[in-house]
Amino acid sequence: QVQLVESGGGLVQAGGSLRLSCAASRSIFMFNVMGWYRQAPGKQRDLVATITSGGSTSYADSVKGRFTISRDNAKNTVYLQMNSLKPEDTAVYYCNAFEIPRAYWGQGTQVTVSS
């Protein structure tokens, strides 16, 4: 069983930055795709960013140009660098790893952006 542990969330003022980390309990090299999702209170969980095993990335329109996803295979860790944060970025952020046919989720980390 794979475990994903997120860290790096917190309270930040609008315009600030945070870097989220997702540490996996085993090598991430074999995951087809890893990504970050977020869920605000009363809303569905939405995709934020993904990165493939080959390093290709994709982003939700709402975070393009502000967020950057990256992976360090040697550390079994995926990162989400979040810059120019806005109050609407407030949510619980979840790490996801997909290895056909299974998906794994972390427990989430809270990000709160104050105006």
C-alpha positions, 0 to 999 in steps of 0.5 A, spaced: 500 500 500 502 506 498 502 512 502 502 519 500 503 525 506 502 532 504 506 538 508 507 545 507 500 548 508 498 554 512 496 561 512 498 566 508 496 573 506 494 574 498 500 575 494 504 570 498 507 564 496 507 557 499 510 550 497 507 544 498 510 537 498 508 530 497 512 525 500 511 517 497 512 511 501 515 508 495 519 510 489 514 515 485 518 513 478 513 508 476 507 512 477 504 514 471 501 521 473 502 525 479 498 531 481 495 536 486 487 537 487 484 541 491 477 542 495 474 548 498 468 548 503 462 546 500 465 544 493 467 539 489 475 536 489 478 540 483 484 538 479 490 543 480 496 540 476 499 534 474 506 531 472 507 525 468 512 520 469 516 523 463 515 530 466 510 533 462 505 538 466 498 541 465 495 546 470 488 548 471 486 555 468 485 558 474 493 557 476 496 557 470 502 562 471 502 562 478 503 555 480 508 550 478 508 542 479 515 538 479 517 532 482 524 529 485 524 522 483 530 521 488 526 524 494 520 520 492 517 527 492 512 531 488 512 539 489 507 544 488 510 551 488 504 556 489 506 564 488 501 570 487 496 566 492 489 569 492 483 568 497 480 563 492 486 559 492 483 557 499 482 549 500 484 543 502 490 540 497 490 533 496 496 529 493 494 524 488 498 518 484 496 514 479 498 507 477 494 503 472 489 501 474 489 504 482 489 511 484 492 513 491 490 519 495 494 523 501 490 526 507 490 533 505 493 539 507 490 546 508 491 552 505 488 559 507 489 565 503 487 571 507 485 578 503 
